């Protein structure tokens, strides 16, 4: 069986660090939200709604990211990266564990939004920490063992299809907020890379509106301001 449709040209090659930057969002937000949910005062429906709304964004993005990999990446890697087929199979198994934990956390988040009670908050906190453990184990394994295979066998265009699927899943009103979440811990070079892939009007919107919107969002959710560079 062929390992690829042909050698990848340099301008086709995926920079696997792009996935590492995305993973940072989930590594940061899921345990942070677990702590914030646990600390929320019972009966404070405004606080509950703010946290549950942000959870909808983060949990939804994680689910769509993994579904995009399941449908758009794993079949290609199984065909092209034959020696790495065991790695791909392990990734798929880990996705099942993450999906189960994600479904539990999502259901409990909706329950907590409705009830705003202490018992629901504690159950959701436990579910988010379980999800964090599953997701962190998977992301560690993926970054160490899968990204080298992706760099050799997945093109930038194919990876961009996963990103586009994820962007379509995010409500338009939340796109700038999720971009801020991606850029928050990014280096200057990583920020330039992500912004360079956006149309000029979208970059302008980020600089003029997005940074302030993200700072207001993090203040509302965390109680502290997370400043993000404009470029």
Secondary structure, 3 states (H helix, E strand, C coil): CCCCCCCCCHHHECCCHHHHHHHHHHHHHHHHHHHHHHHCCCCCHHHHHHHHHHHHHHHHHHHHHHHHHHHHHHHHHHHHCHHHHHHHHHHHHHHHHHHHHHHHHHHHHHHHHHHCCHHHHHHHHHHHHHHHHHHHHHHHHHHHHHHHHHHHHCEHHHHHHHHHHHHHHCCHHHHHHHHHHHHCCCCHHHHHHHHHCCCHHHHHHHHHHHHHHHHHHHHHHHCCCCCCCCC
